[in-house]
Amino acid sequence: MFTSGEKPGKGTYKCKKCGKEITLENDSQELPSCPVCGHNKWDKIN
Ligand SMILES: [Zn+2]
């Protein structure tokens, strides 16, 4: 599990609360808060 503000690296992440999927394009991009529900915990799915 990852938290908003971390830089967990390139890949696709899924919001633990609503299931929204986002993609980080590079290793220096921070995980945002979820744009749908505002939650800040993510699972890496890809
Ligand atoms: Zn969400």
mmCIF file of the protein (N, C-alpha, C, O) and its ligand, coordinates in Angstrom:
data_MODEL
# 
_entry.id   MODEL 
# 
loop_
_entity.id 
_entity.type 
_entity.pdbx_number_of_molecules 
1 polymer     1 
2 non-polymer 1 
# 
_entity_poly.entity_id                      1 
_entity_poly.type                           'polypeptide(L)' 
_entity_poly.nstd_linkage                   no 
_entity_poly.nstd_monomer                   no 
_entity_poly.pdbx_seq_one_letter_code       MFTSGEKPGKGTYKCKKCGKEITLENDSQELPSCPVCGHNKWDKIN 
_entity_poly.pdbx_seq_one_letter_code_can   MFTSGEKPGKGTYKCKKCGKEITLENDSQELPSCPVCGHNKWDKIN 
_entity_poly.pdbx_strand_id                 A 
# 
loop_
_entity_poly_seq.entity_id 
_entity_poly_seq.num 
_entity_poly_seq.mon_id 
_entity_poly_seq.hetero 
1 1  MET n 
1 2  PHE n 
1 3  THR n 
1 4  SER n 
1 5  GLY n 
1 6  GLU n 
1 7  LYS n 
1 8  PRO n 
1 9  GLY n 
1 10 LYS n 
1 11 GLY n 
1 12 THR n 
1 13 TYR n 
1 14 LYS n 
1 15 CYS n 
1 16 LYS n 
1 17 LYS n 
1 18 CYS n 
1 19 GLY n 
1 20 LYS n 
1 21 GLU n 
1 22 ILE n 
1 23 THR n 
1 24 LEU n 
1 25 GLU n 
1 26 ASN n 
1 27 ASP n 
1 28 SER n 
1 29 GLN n 
1 30 GLU n 
1 31 LEU n 
1 32 PRO n 
1 33 SER n 
1 34 CYS n 
1 35 PRO n 
1 36 VAL n 
1 37 CYS n 
1 38 GLY n 
1 39 HIS n 
1 40 ASN n 
1 41 LYS n 
1 42 TRP n 
1 43 ASP n 
1 44 LYS n 
1 45 ILE n 
1 46 ASN n 
# 
loop_
_struct_asym.id 
_struct_asym.entity_id 
A 1 
B 2 
# 
loop_
_chem_comp.id 
_chem_comp.type 
_chem_comp.mon_nstd_flag 
ASN 'L-peptide linking' y 
ASP 'L-peptide linking' y 
CYS 'L-peptide linking' y 
GLN 'L-peptide linking' y 
GLU 'L-peptide linking' y 
GLY 'peptide linking'   y 
HIS 'L-peptide linking' y 
ILE 'L-peptide linking' y 
LEU 'L-peptide linking' y 
LYS 'L-peptide linking' y 
MET 'L-peptide linking' y 
PHE 'L-peptide linking' y 
PRO 'L-peptide linking' y 
SER 'L-peptide linking' y 
THR 'L-peptide linking' y 
TRP 'L-peptide linking' y 
TYR 'L-peptide linking' y 
VAL 'L-peptide linking' y 
ZN  non-polymer         . 
# 
_pdbx_entity_nonpoly.entity_id   2 
_pdbx_entity_nonpoly.name        ? 
_pdbx_entity_nonpoly.comp_id     ZN 
# 
_pdbx_nonpoly_scheme.asym_id         B 
_pdbx_nonpoly_scheme.entity_id       2 
_pdbx_nonpoly_scheme.mon_id          ZN 
_pdbx_nonpoly_scheme.ndb_seq_num     1 
_pdbx_nonpoly_scheme.pdb_seq_num     101 
_pdbx_nonpoly_scheme.auth_seq_num    101 
_pdbx_nonpoly_scheme.pdb_mon_id      ZN 
_pdbx_nonpoly_scheme.auth_mon_id     ZN 
_pdbx_nonpoly_scheme.pdb_strand_id   A 
_pdbx_nonpoly_scheme.pdb_ins_code    . 
# 
loop_
_atom_site.group_PDB 
_atom_site.id 
_atom_site.type_symbol 
_atom_site.label_atom_id 
_atom_site.label_alt_id 
_atom_site.label_comp_id 
_atom_site.label_asym_id 
_atom_site.label_entity_id 
_atom_site.label_seq_id 
_atom_site.pdbx_PDB_ins_code 
_atom_site.Cartn_x 
_atom_site.Cartn_y 
_atom_site.Cartn_z 
_atom_site.occupancy 
_atom_site.B_iso_or_equiv 
_atom_site.pdbx_formal_charge 
_atom_site.auth_seq_id 
_atom_site.auth_comp_id 
_atom_site.auth_asym_id 
_atom_site.auth_atom_id 
_atom_site.pdbx_PDB_model_num 
ATOM   1   N  N  . MET A 1 1  ? 0.840   -1.194 0.000   1.00 0.00 ? 1   MET A N  1 
ATOM   2   C  CA . MET A 1 1  ? 0.000   0.000  0.000   1.00 0.00 ? 1   MET A CA 1 
ATOM   3   C  C  . MET A 1 1  ? 0.878   1.248  0.000   1.00 0.00 ? 1   MET A C  1 
ATOM   4   O  O  . MET A 1 1  ? 1.940   1.283  0.622   1.00 0.00 ? 1   MET A O  1 
ATOM   5   N  N  . PHE A 1 2  ? 0.408   2.269  -0.712  1.00 0.00 ? 2   PHE A N  1 
ATOM   6   C  CA . PHE A 1 2  ? 1.161   3.508  -0.815  1.00 0.00 ? 2   PHE A CA 1 
ATOM   7   C  C  . PHE A 1 2  ? 0.268   4.686  -0.419  1.00 0.00 ? 2   PHE A C  1 
ATOM   8   O  O  . PHE A 1 2  ? -0.959  4.612  -0.492  1.00 0.00 ? 2   PHE A O  1 
ATOM   9   N  N  . THR A 1 3  ? 0.912   5.762  -0.002  1.00 0.00 ? 3   THR A N  1 
ATOM   10  C  CA . THR A 1 3  ? 0.198   6.947  0.475   1.00 0.00 ? 3   THR A CA 1 
ATOM   11  C  C  . THR A 1 3  ? 0.502   8.136  -0.425  1.00 0.00 ? 3   THR A C  1 
ATOM   12  O  O  . THR A 1 3  ? 1.612   8.258  -0.944  1.00 0.00 ? 3   THR A O  1 
ATOM   13  N  N  . SER A 1 4  ? -0.469  9.003  -0.608  1.00 0.00 ? 4   SER A N  1 
ATOM   14  C  CA . SER A 1 4  ? -0.277  10.223 -1.385  1.00 0.00 ? 4   SER A CA 1 
ATOM   15  C  C  . SER A 1 4  ? 0.957   10.975 -0.897  1.00 0.00 ? 4   SER A C  1 
ATOM   16  O  O  . SER A 1 4  ? 1.195   11.090 0.306   1.00 0.00 ? 4   SER A O  1 
ATOM   17  N  N  . GLY A 1 5  ? 1.744   11.487 -1.856  1.00 0.00 ? 5   GLY A N  1 
ATOM   18  C  CA . GLY A 1 5  ? 2.969   12.203 -1.530  1.00 0.00 ? 5   GLY A CA 1 
ATOM   19  C  C  . GLY A 1 5  ? 4.202   11.335 -1.675  1.00 0.00 ? 5   GLY A C  1 
ATOM   20  O  O  . GLY A 1 5  ? 5.313   11.849 -1.796  1.00 0.00 ? 5   GLY A O  1 
ATOM   21  N  N  . GLU A 1 6  ? 4.017   10.012 -1.665  1.00 0.00 ? 6   GLU A N  1 
ATOM   22  C  CA . GLU A 1 6  ? 5.139   9.115  -1.922  1.00 0.00 ? 6   GLU A CA 1 
ATOM   23  C  C  . GLU A 1 6  ? 5.453   9.093  -3.414  1.00 0.00 ? 6   GLU A C  1 
ATOM   24  O  O  . GLU A 1 6  ? 4.632   9.475  -4.248  1.00 0.00 ? 6   GLU A O  1 
ATOM   25  N  N  . LYS A 1 7  ? 6.650   8.641  -3.723  1.00 0.00 ? 7   LYS A N  1 
ATOM   26  C  CA . LYS A 1 7  ? 7.064   8.494  -5.121  1.00 0.00 ? 7   LYS A CA 1 
ATOM   27  C  C  . LYS A 1 7  ? 7.400   7.031  -5.367  1.00 0.00 ? 7   LYS A C  1 
ATOM   28  O  O  . LYS A 1 7  ? 8.570   6.658  -5.449  1.00 0.00 ? 7   LYS A O  1 
ATOM   29  N  N  . PRO A 1 8  ? 6.365   6.207  -5.483  1.00 0.00 ? 8   PRO A N  1 
ATOM   30  C  CA . PRO A 1 8  ? 6.583   4.754  -5.549  1.00 0.00 ? 8   PRO A CA 1 
ATOM   31  C  C  . PRO A 1 8  ? 7.020   4.245  -6.913  1.00 0.00 ? 8   PRO A C  1 
ATOM   32  O  O  . PRO A 1 8  ? 7.275   3.052  -7.080  1.00 0.00 ? 8   PRO A O  1 
ATOM   33  N  N  . GLY A 1 9  ? 7.109   5.148  -7.894  1.00 0.00 ? 9   GLY A N  1 
ATOM   34  C  CA . GLY A 1 9  ? 7.620   4.733  -9.200  1.00 0.00 ? 9   GLY A CA 1 
ATOM   35  C  C  . GLY A 1 9  ? 6.536   4.550  -10.236 1.00 0.00 ? 9   GLY A C  1 
ATOM   36  O  O  . GLY A 1 9  ? 5.340   4.527  -9.943  1.00 0.00 ? 9   GLY A O  1 
ATOM   37  N  N  . LYS A 1 10 ? 7.017   4.419  -11.482 1.00 0.00 ? 10  LYS A N  1 
ATOM   38  C  CA . LYS A 1 10 ? 6.135   4.281  -12.629 1.00 0.00 ? 10  LYS A CA 1 
ATOM   39  C  C  . LYS A 1 10 ? 5.207   3.085  -12.469 1.00 0.00 ? 10  LYS A C  1 
ATOM   40  O  O  . LYS A 1 10 ? 5.634   2.008  -12.052 1.00 0.00 ? 10  LYS A O  1 
ATOM   41  N  N  . GLY A 1 11 ? 3.937   3.279  -12.801 1.00 0.00 ? 11  GLY A N  1 
ATOM   42  C  CA . GLY A 1 11 ? 3.007   2.162  -12.723 1.00 0.00 ? 11  GLY A CA 1 
ATOM   43  C  C  . GLY A 1 11 ? 1.583   2.643  -12.533 1.00 0.00 ? 11  GLY A C  1 
ATOM   44  O  O  . GLY A 1 11 ? 1.310   3.843  -12.499 1.00 0.00 ? 11  GLY A O  1 
ATOM   45  N  N  . THR A 1 12 ? 0.680   1.679  -12.408 1.00 0.00 ? 12  THR A N  1 
ATOM   46  C  CA . THR A 1 12 ? -0.729  1.989  -12.229 1.00 0.00 ? 12  THR A CA 1 
ATOM   47  C  C  . THR A 1 12 ? -1.141  1.680  -10.796 1.00 0.00 ? 12  THR A C  1 
ATOM   48  O  O  . THR A 1 12 ? -0.777  0.640  -10.247 1.00 0.00 ? 12  THR A O  1 
ATOM   49  N  N  . TYR A 1 13 ? -1.893  2.579  -10.201 1.00 0.00 ? 13  TYR A N  1 
ATOM   50  C  CA . TYR A 1 13 ? -2.310  2.483  -8.802  1.00 0.00 ? 13  TYR A CA 1 
ATOM   51  C  C  . TYR A 1 13 ? -3.819  2.621  -8.715  1.00 0.00 ? 13  TYR A C  1 
ATOM   52  O  O  . TYR A 1 13 ? -4.448  3.327  -9.503  1.00 0.00 ? 13  TYR A O  1 
ATOM   53  N  N  . LYS A 1 14 ? -4.385  1.926  -7.730  1.00 0.00 ? 14  LYS A N  1 
ATOM   54  C  CA . LYS A 1 14 ? -5.841  1.908  -7.572  1.00 0.00 ? 14  LYS A CA 1 
ATOM   55  C  C  . LYS A 1 14 ? -6.207  2.421  -6.188  1.00 0.00 ? 14  LYS A C  1 
ATOM   56  O  O  . LYS A 1 14 ? -5.675  1.949  -5.183  1.00 0.00 ? 14  LYS A O  1 
ATOM   57  N  N  . CYS A 1 15 ? -7.112  3.384  -6.137  1.00 0.00 ? 15  CYS A N  1 
ATOM   58  C  CA . CYS A 1 15 ? -7.586  3.938  -4.863  1.00 0.00 ? 15  CYS A CA 1 
ATOM   59  C  C  . CYS A 1 15 ? -8.223  2.836  -4.024  1.00 0.00 ? 15  CYS A C  1 
ATOM   60  O  O  . CYS A 1 15 ? -9.061  2.077  -4.511  1.00 0.00 ? 15  CYS A O  1 
ATOM   61  N  N  . LYS A 1 16 ? -7.816  2.756  -2.752  1.00 0.00 ? 16  LYS A N  1 
ATOM   62  C  CA . LYS A 1 16 ? -8.349  1.696  -1.899  1.00 0.00 ? 16  LYS A CA 1 
ATOM   63  C  C  . LYS A 1 16 ? -9.809  1.934  -1.539  1.00 0.00 ? 16  LYS A C  1 
ATOM   64  O  O  . LYS A 1 16 ? -10.511 1.001  -1.150  1.00 0.00 ? 16  LYS A O  1 
ATOM   65  N  N  . LYS A 1 17 ? -10.270 3.170  -1.664  1.00 0.00 ? 17  LYS A N  1 
ATOM   66  C  CA . LYS A 1 17 ? -11.636 3.480  -1.242  1.00 0.00 ? 17  LYS A CA 1 
ATOM   67  C  C  . LYS A 1 17 ? -12.636 3.335  -2.390  1.00 0.00 ? 17  LYS A C  1 
ATOM   68  O  O  . LYS A 1 17 ? -13.665 2.677  -2.236  1.00 0.00 ? 17  LYS A O  1 
ATOM   69  N  N  . CYS A 1 18 ? -12.337 3.950  -3.546  1.00 0.00 ? 18  CYS A N  1 
ATOM   70  C  CA . CYS A 1 18 ? -13.341 3.985  -4.624  1.00 0.00 ? 18  CYS A CA 1 
ATOM   71  C  C  . CYS A 1 18 ? -12.931 3.194  -5.860  1.00 0.00 ? 18  CYS A C  1 
ATOM   72  O  O  . CYS A 1 18 ? -13.751 2.979  -6.752  1.00 0.00 ? 18  CYS A O  1 
ATOM   73  N  N  . GLY A 1 19 ? -11.680 2.759  -5.925  1.00 0.00 ? 19  GLY A N  1 
ATOM   74  C  CA . GLY A 1 19 ? -11.263 1.951  -7.052  1.00 0.00 ? 19  GLY A CA 1 
ATOM   75  C  C  . GLY A 1 19 ? -10.756 2.728  -8.253  1.00 0.00 ? 19  GLY A C  1 
ATOM   76  O  O  . GLY A 1 19 ? -10.412 2.131  -9.273  1.00 0.00 ? 19  GLY A O  1 
ATOM   77  N  N  . LYS A 1 20 ? -10.706 4.053  -8.149  1.00 0.00 ? 20  LYS A N  1 
ATOM   78  C  CA . LYS A 1 20 ? -10.159 4.873  -9.228  1.00 0.00 ? 20  LYS A CA 1 
ATOM   79  C  C  . LYS A 1 20 ? -8.727  4.449  -9.545  1.00 0.00 ? 20  LYS A C  1 
ATOM   80  O  O  . LYS A 1 20 ? -7.918  4.256  -8.637  1.00 0.00 ? 20  LYS A O  1 
ATOM   81  N  N  . GLU A 1 21 ? -8.415  4.304  -10.832 1.00 0.00 ? 21  GLU A N  1 
ATOM   82  C  CA . GLU A 1 21 ? -7.068  3.938  -11.237 1.00 0.00 ? 21  GLU A CA 1 
ATOM   83  C  C  . GLU A 1 21 ? -6.348  5.142  -11.813 1.00 0.00 ? 21  GLU A C  1 
ATOM   84  O  O  . GLU A 1 21 ? -6.907  5.891  -12.615 1.00 0.00 ? 21  GLU A O  1 
ATOM   85  N  N  . ILE A 1 22 ? -5.104  5.320  -11.396 1.00 0.00 ? 22  ILE A N  1 
ATOM   86  C  CA . ILE A 1 22 ? -4.268  6.373  -11.962 1.00 0.00 ? 22  ILE A CA 1 
ATOM   87  C  C  . ILE A 1 22 ? -2.945  5.763  -12.388 1.00 0.00 ? 22  ILE A C  1 
ATOM   88  O  O  . ILE A 1 22 ? -2.564  4.688  -11.924 1.00 0.00 ? 22  ILE A O  1 
ATOM   89  N  N  . THR A 1 23 ? -2.254  6.454  -13.269 1.00 0.00 ? 23  THR A N  1 
ATOM   90  C  CA . THR A 1 23 ? -0.953  5.982  -13.733 1.00 0.00 ? 23  THR A CA 1 
ATOM   91  C  C  . THR A 1 23 ? 0.101   7.045  -13.453 1.00 0.00 ? 23  THR A C  1 
ATOM   92  O  O  . THR A 1 23 ? -0.076  8.218  -13.783 1.00 0.00 ? 23  THR A O  1 
ATOM   93  N  N  . LEU A 1 24 ? 1.189   6.622  -12.846 1.00 0.00 ? 24  LEU A N  1 
ATOM   94  C  CA . LEU A 1 24 ? 2.360   7.489  -12.720 1.00 0.00 ? 24  LEU A CA 1 
ATOM   95  C  C  . LEU A 1 24 ? 3.286   7.187  -13.891 1.00 0.00 ? 24  LEU A C  1 
ATOM   96  O  O  . LEU A 1 24 ? 3.590   6.030  -14.184 1.00 0.00 ? 24  LEU A O  1 
ATOM   97  N  N  . GLU A 1 25 ? 3.728   8.252  -14.552 1.00 0.00 ? 25  GLU A N  1 
ATOM   98  C  CA . GLU A 1 25 ? 4.489   8.093  -15.792 1.00 0.00 ? 25  GLU A CA 1 
ATOM   99  C  C  . GLU A 1 25 ? 5.991   7.958  -15.569 1.00 0.00 ? 25  GLU A C  1 
ATOM   100 O  O  . GLU A 1 25 ? 6.714   7.483  -16.444 1.00 0.00 ? 25  GLU A O  1 
ATOM   101 N  N  . ASN A 1 26 ? 6.458   8.379  -14.392 1.00 0.00 ? 26  ASN A N  1 
ATOM   102 C  CA . ASN A 1 26 ? 7.894   8.284  -14.140 1.00 0.00 ? 26  ASN A CA 1 
ATOM   103 C  C  . ASN A 1 26 ? 8.169   8.207  -12.638 1.00 0.00 ? 26  ASN A C  1 
ATOM   104 O  O  . ASN A 1 26 ? 7.271   8.384  -11.814 1.00 0.00 ? 26  ASN A O  1 
ATOM   105 N  N  . ASP A 1 27 ? 9.424   7.941  -12.308 1.00 0.00 ? 27  ASP A N  1 
ATOM   106 C  CA . ASP A 1 27 ? 9.783   7.654  -10.923 1.00 0.00 ? 27  ASP A CA 1 
ATOM   107 C  C  . ASP A 1 27 ? 9.850   8.888  -10.033 1.00 0.00 ? 27  ASP A C  1 
ATOM   108 O  O  . ASP A 1 27 ? 10.011  8.756  -8.819  1.00 0.00 ? 27  ASP A O  1 
ATOM   109 N  N  . SER A 1 28 ? 9.731   10.090 -10.609 1.00 0.00 ? 28  SER A N  1 
ATOM   110 C  CA . SER A 1 28 ? 9.805   11.307 -9.796  1.00 0.00 ? 28  SER A CA 1 
ATOM   111 C  C  . SER A 1 28 ? 8.433   11.936 -9.564  1.00 0.00 ? 28  SER A C  1 
ATOM   112 O  O  . SER A 1 28 ? 8.320   12.998 -8.952  1.00 0.00 ? 28  SER A O  1 
ATOM   113 N  N  . GLN A 1 29 ? 7.385   11.258 -10.067 1.00 0.00 ? 29  GLN A N  1 
ATOM   114 C  CA . GLN A 1 29 ? 6.020   11.782 -9.911  1.00 0.00 ? 29  GLN A CA 1 
ATOM   115 C  C  . GLN A 1 29 ? 5.428   11.307 -8.580  1.00 0.00 ? 29  GLN A C  1 
ATOM   116 O  O  . GLN A 1 29 ? 5.509   10.125 -8.244  1.00 0.00 ? 29  GLN A O  1 
ATOM   117 N  N  . GLU A 1 30 ? 4.832   12.240 -7.828  1.00 0.00 ? 30  GLU A N  1 
ATOM   118 C  CA . GLU A 1 30 ? 4.219   11.885 -6.550  1.00 0.00 ? 30  GLU A CA 1 
ATOM   119 C  C  . GLU A 1 30 ? 2.808   11.339 -6.762  1.00 0.00 ? 30  GLU A C  1 
ATOM   120 O  O  . GLU A 1 30 ? 2.090   11.759 -7.669  1.00 0.00 ? 30  GLU A O  1 
ATOM   121 N  N  . LEU A 1 31 ? 2.431   10.396 -5.905  1.00 0.00 ? 31  LEU A N  1 
ATOM   122 C  CA . LEU A 1 31 ? 1.034   9.969  -5.869  1.00 0.00 ? 31  LEU A CA 1 
ATOM   123 C  C  . LEU A 1 31 ? 0.170   11.133 -5.369  1.00 0.00 ? 31  LEU A C  1 
ATOM   124 O  O  . LEU A 1 31 ? 0.475   11.726 -4.334  1.00 0.00 ? 31  LEU A O  1 
ATOM   125 N  N  . PRO A 1 32 ? -0.890  11.459 -6.084  1.00 0.00 ? 32  PRO A N  1 
ATOM   126 C  CA . PRO A 1 32 ? -1.803  12.512 -5.639  1.00 0.00 ? 32  PRO A CA 1 
ATOM   127 C  C  . PRO A 1 32 ? -2.818  11.940 -4.655  1.00 0.00 ? 32  PRO A C  1 
ATOM   128 O  O  . PRO A 1 32 ? -2.842  10.737 -4.399  1.00 0.00 ? 32  PRO A O  1 
ATOM   129 N  N  . SER A 1 33 ? -3.653  12.816 -4.107  1.00 0.00 ? 33  SER A N  1 
ATOM   130 C  CA . SER A 1 33 ? -4.874  12.329 -3.472  1.00 0.00 ? 33  SER A CA 1 
ATOM   131 C  C  . SER A 1 33 ? -5.814  11.884 -4.577  1.00 0.00 ? 33  SER A C  1 
ATOM   132 O  O  . SER A 1 33 ? -5.712  12.368 -5.704  1.00 0.00 ? 33  SER A O  1 
ATOM   133 N  N  . CYS A 1 34 ? -6.712  10.985 -4.280  1.00 0.00 ? 34  CYS A N  1 
ATOM   134 C  CA . CYS A 1 34 ? -7.645  10.509 -5.298  1.00 0.00 ? 34  CYS A CA 1 
ATOM   135 C  C  . CYS A 1 34 ? -8.486  11.672 -5.843  1.00 0.00 ? 34  CYS A C  1 
ATOM   136 O  O  . CYS A 1 34 ? -9.095  12.412 -5.070  1.00 0.00 ? 34  CYS A O  1 
ATOM   137 N  N  . PRO A 1 35 ? -8.518  11.834 -7.176  1.00 0.00 ? 35  PRO A N  1 
ATOM   138 C  CA . PRO A 1 35 ? -9.286  12.932 -7.774  1.00 0.00 ? 35  PRO A CA 1 
ATOM   139 C  C  . PRO A 1 35 ? -10.799 12.729 -7.669  1.00 0.00 ? 35  PRO A C  1 
ATOM   140 O  O  . PRO A 1 35 ? -11.569 13.667 -7.874  1.00 0.00 ? 35  PRO A O  1 
ATOM   141 N  N  . VAL A 1 36 ? -11.221 11.510 -7.352  1.00 0.00 ? 36  VAL A N  1 
ATOM   142 C  CA . VAL A 1 36 ? -12.657 11.223 -7.249  1.00 0.00 ? 36  VAL A CA 1 
ATOM   143 C  C  . VAL A 1 36 ? -13.156 11.382 -5.814  1.00 0.00 ? 36  VAL A C  1 
ATOM   144 O  O  . VAL A 1 36 ? -14.144 12.077 -5.576  1.00 0.00 ? 36  VAL A O  1 
ATOM   145 N  N  . CYS A 1 37 ? -12.484 10.749 -4.866  1.00 0.00 ? 37  CYS A N  1 
ATOM   146 C  CA . CYS A 1 37 ? -13.016 10.698 -3.499  1.00 0.00 ? 37  CYS A CA 1 
ATOM   147 C  C  . CYS A 1 37 ? -12.114 11.361 -2.464  1.00 0.00 ? 37  CYS A C  1 
ATOM   148 O  O  . CYS A 1 37 ? -12.520 11.534 -1.315  1.00 0.00 ? 37  CYS A O  1 
ATOM   149 N  N  . GLY A 1 38 ? -10.882 11.738 -2.858  1.00 0.00 ? 38  GLY A N  1 
ATOM   150 C  CA . GLY A 1 38 ? -9.998  12.431 -1.931  1.00 0.00 ? 38  GLY A CA 1 
ATOM   151 C  C  . GLY A 1 38 ? -9.228  11.522 -0.988  1.00 0.00 ? 38  GLY A C  1 
ATOM   152 O  O  . GLY A 1 38 ? -8.487  12.001 -0.129  1.00 0.00 ? 38  GLY A O  1 
ATOM   153 N  N  . HIS A 1 39 ? -9.397  10.226 -1.139  1.00 0.00 ? 39  HIS A N  1 
ATOM   154 C  CA . HIS A 1 39 ? -8.675  9.270  -0.288  1.00 0.00 ? 39  HIS A CA 1 
ATOM   155 C  C  . HIS A 1 39 ? -7.184  9.323  -0.617  1.00 0.00 ? 39  HIS A C  1 
ATOM   156 O  O  . HIS A 1 39 ? -6.792  9.814  -1.676  1.00 0.00 ? 39  HIS A O  1 
ATOM   157 N  N  . ASN A 1 40 ? -6.355  8.812  0.299   1.00 0.00 ? 40  ASN A N  1 
ATOM   158 C  CA . ASN A 1 40 ? -4.907  8.943  0.070   1.00 0.00 ? 40  ASN A CA 1 
ATOM   159 C  C  . ASN A 1 40 ? -4.142  7.635  0.202   1.00 0.00 ? 40  ASN A C  1 
ATOM   160 O  O  . ASN A 1 40 ? -2.926  7.633  0.391   1.00 0.00 ? 40  ASN A O  1 
ATOM   161 N  N  . LYS A 1 41 ? -4.865  6.522  0.101   1.00 0.00 ? 41  LYS A N  1 
ATOM   162 C  CA . LYS A 1 41 ? -4.189  5.217  0.126   1.00 0.00 ? 41  LYS A CA 1 
ATOM   163 C  C  . LYS A 1 41 ? -4.399  4.510  -1.214  1.00 0.00 ? 41  LYS A C  1 
ATOM   164 O  O  . LYS A 1 41 ? -5.503  4.474  -1.758  1.00 0.00 ? 41  LYS A O  1 
ATOM   165 N  N  . TRP A 1 42 ? -3.310  3.955  -1.721  1.00 0.00 ? 42  TRP A N  1 
ATOM   166 C  CA . TRP A 1 42 ? -3.338  3.335  -3.050  1.00 0.00 ? 42  TRP A CA 1 
ATOM   167 C  C  . TRP A 1 42 ? -2.698  1.953  -2.999  1.00 0.00 ? 42  TRP A C  1 
ATOM   168 O  O  . TRP A 1 42 ? -1.766  1.714  -2.232  1.00 0.00 ? 42  TRP A O  1 
ATOM   169 N  N  . ASP A 1 43 ? -3.211  1.049  -3.827  1.00 0.00 ? 43  ASP A N  1 
ATOM   170 C  CA . ASP A 1 43 ? -2.556  -0.235 -4.078  1.00 0.00 ? 43  ASP A CA 1 
ATOM   171 C  C  . ASP A 1 43 ? -1.959  -0.213 -5.469  1.00 0.00 ? 43  ASP A C  1 
ATOM   172 O  O  . ASP A 1 43 ? -2.559  0.332  -6.395  1.00 0.00 ? 43  ASP A O  1 
ATOM   173 N  N  . LYS A 1 44 ? -0.796  -0.793 -5.624  1.00 0.00 ? 44  LYS A N  1 
ATOM   174 C  CA . LYS A 1 44 ? -0.213  -0.907 -6.959  1.00 0.00 ? 44  LYS A CA 1 
ATOM   175 C  C  . LYS A 1 44 ? -0.834  -2.089 -7.672  1.00 0.00 ? 44  LYS A C  1 
ATOM   176 O  O  . LYS A 1 44 ? -0.868  -3.191 -7.125  1.00 0.00 ? 44  LYS A O  1 
ATOM   177 N  N  . ILE A 1 45 ? -1.327  -1.883 -8.883  1.00 0.00 ? 45  ILE A N  1 
ATOM   178 C  CA . ILE A 1 45 ? -1.971  -2.986 -9.596  1.00 0.00 ? 45  ILE A CA 1 
ATOM   179 C  C  . ILE A 1 45 ? -1.209  -3.378 -10.846 1.00 0.00 ? 45  ILE A C  1 
ATOM   180 O  O  . ILE A 1 45 ? -1.505  -4.418 -11.435 1.00 0.00 ? 45  ILE A O  1 
ATOM   181 N  N  . ASN A 1 46 ? -0.227  -2.576 -11.276 1.00 0.00 ? 46  ASN A N  1 
ATOM   182 C  CA . ASN A 1 46 ? 0.479   -2.901 -12.509 1.00 0.00 ? 46  ASN A CA 1 
ATOM   183 C  C  . ASN A 1 46 ? 1.796   -2.132 -12.571 1.00 0.00 ? 46  ASN A C  1 
ATOM   184 O  O  . ASN A 1 46 ? 2.545   -2.268 -13.539 1.00 0.00 ? 46  ASN A O  1 
HETATM 185 ZN ZN . ZN  B 2 .  ? -10.882 7.277  -4.606  1.00 0.00 2 101 ZN  A ZN 1 
# 
